[in-house]
């Protein structure tokens, strides 16, 4: 099944063998607990509506991406607050890149398959990691 990332009518087809590593790690329920002065347990429970992380990963063995697509993805990562449509496993999600809070963005990480001094558009990159948050 194909994986695509769209911005309006522009679409980038991602490698179909990217792994959705945190597909079942997020809970739509938020809960906090604390003790009252009497020692009773106070539980506050609610629903989460947005903010589900979606992390797609590849390795040096699968999910290679050509340099031209890597460059296009890098350009999209540089658009602050831009919402994209991610289609994966037959579902569509409105997402934005999860940059984290560090100086170095964690939204998009990639490595060349072979180190070329002058890489061309048809050269492949591997170890792709894309991090999104649903909105």
URZIZI-V921982 format. One record per helix or strand of 2 or more residues. SS is the DSSP state (helix for helix, strand for strand). FROM is the first residue (numbers start at 0). TO is the last residue. If there is no record, write none. Layout:
# URZIZI-V921982
ss from to
SS FROM TO
SS FROM TO
This chain:
# URZIZI-V921982
ss from to
strand 2 6
strand 9 13
strand 18 19
strand 28 34
strand 40 46
strand 52 56
strand 64 65
helix 66 76
strand 83 87
strand 90 96
strand 107 111
strand 123 133
